[in-house]
């Protein structure tokens, strides 16, 4: 009987050990899966953080890219803002002088138009309250009135009878698109200043565009750092060896490599 009790006890212990091993493996596997997301999430918020937690030297690379891109974005945005303010000041000091007592900033398309046309032209050339549009097509308002006539009149040189749909549509188009008295300008006898105005607008545009490119680099740095940490964790778990997913990210090109320790 004592022998039978010993056998039964041995079987019970064996079954207990057999059940405990899969349970421990499941717990360890779940813990590993949970931990595997810590470093990628850390890298997503702070590039290089996941690599730093893994003791990987390339954490410094992600940090350097982040600092470089962020500093470049701030500098480019600042320079673009400065150039934008300069061309606003130049427009008011030269082209808008005599038309407005104080500077009035408006949409960017207005300043783009000032690049292309030497003068806005008059808004109303008629006496009293009757509207007589600008007729000089070399001015902006004159070009608007020419486009309105070509669009709505049968013959742009022959006006239709007053108060007809063709006449009313042309005048409505002119009123919507022509520059009003408070926003008139003229670069007459100031061609050098107008060219400087164009250069400042181009510099400002380039600055804003390059700043946006730095934002793209910042976003890419966050994503690549997170993917780096995630793939390194998954490869290490799958290969049961120390595995690293290496990336080298620059504004011009990217290099990706995988290293497995043997």
FENPEPE-V442491 format. One record per residue. N is the residue number from 1. RES is the residue in one letter. SS is DSSP state (helix for helix, strand for strand, loop for the rest). NEAR is the number of other C-alpha atoms within 8 Angstrom. Layout:
# FENPEPE-V442491
n=[N/N]
res=[RES/RES]
ss=[SS/SS]
near=[NEAR/NEAR]
This chain:
# FENPEPE-V442491
n=[1/2/3/4/5/6/7/8/9/10/11/12/13/14/15/16/17/18/19/20/21/22/23/24/25/26/27/28/29/30/31/32/33/34/35/36/37/38/39/40/41/42/43/44/45/46/47/48/49/50/51/52/53/54/55/56/57/58/59/60/61/62/63/64/65/66/67/68/69/70/71/72/73/74/75/76/77/78/79/80/81/82/83/84/85/86/87/88/89/90/91/92/93/94/95/96/97/98/99/100/101/102/103/104/105/106/107/108/109/110/111/112/113/114/115/116/117/118/119/120/121/122/123/124/125/126/127/128/129/130/131/132/133/134/135/136/137/138/139/140/141/142/143/144/145/146/147/148/149/150/151/152/153/154/155/156/157/158/159/160/161/162/163/164/165/166/167/168/169/170/171/172/173/174/175/176/177/178/179/180/181/182/183/184/185/186/187/188/189/190/191/192/193/194/195/196/197/198/199/200/201/202/203/204/205/206/207/208/209/210/211/212/213/214/215/216/217/218/219/220/221/222/223/224/225/226/227/228/229/230/231/232/233/234/235/236/237/238/239/240/241/242/243/244/245/246/247/248/249/250/251/252/253/254/255/256/257/258/259/260/261/262]
res=[X/X/X/X/X/X/X/X/X/X/X/X/X/X/X/X/X/X/X/X/X/X/X/X/X/X/X/X/X/X/X/X/X/X/X/X/X/X/X/X/X/X/X/X/X/X/X/X/X/X/X/X/X/X/X/X/X/X/X/X/X/X/X/X/X/X/X/X/X/X/X/X/X/X/X/X/X/X/X/X/X/X/X/X/X/X/X/X/X/X/X/X/X/X/X/X/X/X/X/X/X/X/X/X/X/X/X/X/X/X/X/X/X/X/X/X/X/X/X/X/X/X/X/X/X/X/X/X/X/X/X/X/X/X/X/X/X/X/X/X/X/X/X/X/X/X/X/X/X/X/X/X/X/X/X/X/X/X/X/X/X/X/X/X/X/X/X/X/X/X/X/X/X/X/X/X/X/X/X/X/X/X/X/X/X/X/X/X/X/X/X/X/X/X/X/X/X/X/X/X/X/X/X/X/X/X/X/X/X/X/X/X/X/X/X/X/X/X/X/X/X/X/X/X/X/X/X/X/X/X/X/X/X/X/X/X/X/X/X/X/X/X/X/X/X/X/X/X/X/X/X/X/X/X/X/X/X/X/X/X/X/X]
ss=[loop/helix/helix/helix/helix/helix/helix/helix/helix/helix/helix/helix/helix/helix/helix/helix/helix/helix/helix/helix/helix/helix/helix/helix/helix/helix/helix/helix/helix/helix/helix/helix/helix/helix/helix/helix/helix/helix/helix/helix/helix/helix/helix/helix/helix/loop/loop/loop/helix/helix/helix/helix/helix/loop/loop/loop/loop/loop/helix/helix/helix/helix/helix/helix/helix/helix/helix/helix/helix/helix/helix/helix/helix/helix/helix/helix/helix/helix/helix/helix/helix/helix/helix/helix/helix/helix/helix/helix/helix/helix/helix/helix/helix/helix/helix/loop/loop/loop/loop/loop/loop/loop/loop/loop/loop/loop/loop/helix/helix/helix/helix/helix/helix/helix/helix/helix/loop/loop/strand/loop/loop/loop/loop/loop/loop/loop/loop/loop/loop/loop/loop/loop/loop/loop/loop/loop/loop/loop/loop/helix/helix/helix/helix/helix/helix/helix/helix/helix/helix/helix/helix/helix/loop/loop/strand/loop/loop/strand/loop/loop/loop/loop/loop/loop/helix/helix/helix/helix/helix/helix/helix/helix/helix/helix/helix/helix/helix/loop/loop/loop/helix/helix/helix/loop/loop/strand/loop/loop/loop/loop/helix/helix/helix/helix/helix/helix/helix/helix/helix/helix/helix/helix/helix/helix/helix/helix/helix/helix/helix/helix/helix/helix/helix/helix/helix/helix/helix/helix/helix/helix/helix/helix/helix/helix/helix/helix/helix/helix/helix/helix/helix/helix/helix/helix/helix/helix/helix/helix/helix/loop/loop/loop/strand/strand/strand/strand/strand/strand/strand/loop/loop/loop/loop/strand/strand/strand/strand/strand/strand/strand/loop/loop]
near=[4/5/6/7/8/8/8/8/8/8/8/8/8/8/8/8/8/8/8/8/8/8/8/8/8/8/8/8/8/8/8/8/8/8/8/11/9/9/16/15/10/12/16/11/7/8/16/14/11/17/15/10/8/7/6/8/8/9/13/8/10/12/10/8/12/11/8/8/12/11/8/10/13/9/8/12/11/8/10/14/9/9/12/11/8/9/11/9/8/11/10/10/8/11/10/13/10/5/10/9/6/4/6/5/5/5/6/6/6/8/8/8/9/11/10/6/10/10/13/13/13/10/11/8/9/9/5/4/5/6/7/7/13/12/9/9/11/8/12/14/18/14/12/12/15/11/8/13/12/10/7/10/14/6/8/9/5/7/8/8/6/6/6/8/6/9/14/10/9/14/9/8/9/13/7/6/7/11/10/7/8/6/10/13/12/11/12/7/4/8/8/6/10/10/8/8/12/9/8/12/11/8/10/14/9/9/12/11/8/10/13/9/8/12/11/8/10/12/8/8/13/13/9/9/16/16/9/12/14/12/9/11/10/9/11/12/8/6/8/7/9/8/13/10/12/11/10/8/9/7/5/4/6/8/8/8/7/8/8/8/6/3]
